[in-house]
Amino acid sequence: MEKATRAIRRSGVRLKSMNSGHTDLALVISGLRDMRMGLRSFQNAQTAVAQDMMVWAHTDENRAIQDVMEQINELHNFWADSQKDFLENLKAFRHQYEMILEGEKVVDSARANLAQAEQREYKIKKEIKKNAKKASVEEMMSMEMKLSDAEREKDLCQFEAVEKIQENEVCKLIRLKEGLTKLSDGYIEMAHKMAIIFDAQKEVVQALPDVHDTAIHELKYTGSGFTKQAVHKAKTRIEKYHALKYRLVPHGVDEPPPPYTPGYYDPVTGLPYEHDTTSNDVRLRPARRTEPRAPPLEERGTLARDYSSDEEDLQRLGAHKL
């Protein structure tokens, strides 16, 4: 039944878009609409089943089942919210294709205007050729003016058509790239949130006591606090969720920076090792100190001047002794 309904719907889309010439694009938009409706139905069915399980659990006297089903219902509410966010991403992606279709219609209109201008020019040329021998000079001049106006209008329509086509191609690339990127981010976000939610559900389920040889009346359920903590942790992780930025590098390629590299400093001197480019080894010998040092004694005489006497002070200032 579902296949028949879908086939009828696609046939209707084809009939509606037959005159426009954009049947494939219309089918994409219709398919995205069906996809969104199907996901919404699936989400509603999941929520209803989770609520029914909780209602069934409360009709039982088993406290463990009641608590676990309550927490699972809470997790399914988180999952429903995550799916609603993805439904908005699907809606935005479909809107991008609707805008692409509008752009194609604008291009079709520009091409139609160009075709009309070319047809008008062709008719005037045909009329001039037909009446060239029997028309008067005034009539020929009038037809020539009409032809000139038609050619000018055709050139203008051609320019507008080329401009619209180029603009539409640019817009298609931008819209498609932006739409697919956001849709991919939506899939990744929903997958990550699904992992968080159902990991928590697995933890909640593990709180149910195992039954082996123990008598049922001797079993005690002590996992209420544990299940609530698992649900609270999942809720916090979802609220603080940020899409992961994947680094496409092999594991182990990135090394820690030099200050954190083990063995980078010599344990005796506390100085970093020098790097040898020939052997690509940094653990050869301690690096030389780079602190400023005093010059040797023999150089100090040339670098420093001792103006201790008054006479030398006067000479230094440019004065002469009288």
Secondary structure, 3 states (H helix, E strand, C coil): CHHHHHHHHHHHHHHHCCCCCCHHHHHHHHHHHHHHHHHHHHHHHHHHHHHHHHHHHHCCCCHHHHHHHHHHHHHHHHHHHHHHHHHHHHHHHHHHHHHHHHHHHHHHHHHHHHHHHHHHHHHHHHHHHHCCCCCCHHHHHHHHHHHHHHHHHHHHHHHHHHHHHHHHHHHHHHHHHHHHHHHHHHHHHHHHHHHHHHHHHHHHHHCCCCCCCCCHHHCCCCCHHHHHHHHHHHHHHHHCCCCCCCCCCCCCCCCCCHHHCCCCECCCCCCEECCECCCCECCCCECCCCCCCCCCHHHHHHHCCCCCCHHHHHHHCCCCCC
